[in-house]
């Protein structure tokens, strides 16, 4: 299959006259290049208007001899990449404003592919755009697992920010993947119904629907995990505060007992003043009076640690 990376009107006309399926892949095209592409491929003016104004939702717009498929893939940094795909019975054209490794990698492999199995060629492009989600899902999963481990080890406020940013990223990708899955049923039928489009004996395009459903499900699961992780943070933080309060309670109870003992012997009773005066009295009443309650309380806390704390 011929793969073109620029609008060459003469070569496009020659390929169309010979009825040979080809691919035009434009990166960062100017409005003039989009107009030239539209003129060379007889694209509908409304479709060209959408391509001049990126930021469309995932959709499929069928026209008389071709259709426009607005499809989203994803970069390695988990950034959505919008790709406008024109499909007819004689060509496929992709227009994008960002570099896309999934498409760049297909230039060489599809150039060696036979141009006669048109459904397989379209499938290879759509499947490449779809499969780009899987490594991103794996990296997001690693980040979620790392964040979960940090939260369980020691909850900190900055983890809420990390979780919020991850949740926003996953939700945006989930929204796009789910919308693409919903609209690709119609896109699948529209592509197969194109005049002159050679349908393969194997249902290649149906496999894209299965992949989109799986991707949307993975993003939904990650969204649920991040929502649960927020609650886990607050629970872990609450447990940490409870542990601190428990230590303070034990210390406060010990100090309460010590204050009572020292306060009692500090009172100006005659017997205490007249009889507590030797080293022996100090060791028995002073040190013993502090040590014995402390041992009793600590023993009680240890025995009841599973019931009280």
Helices and strands as residue ranges (DSSP letters): E 2-4, H 9-17, E 22-27, H 31-41, H 45-52, E 59-62, E 66-74, E 80-88, E 91-96, H 101-104, H 106-111, H 118-153, H 158-192, H 204-265, H 270-275, H 279-281, I 282-287, H 288-303, H 305-308
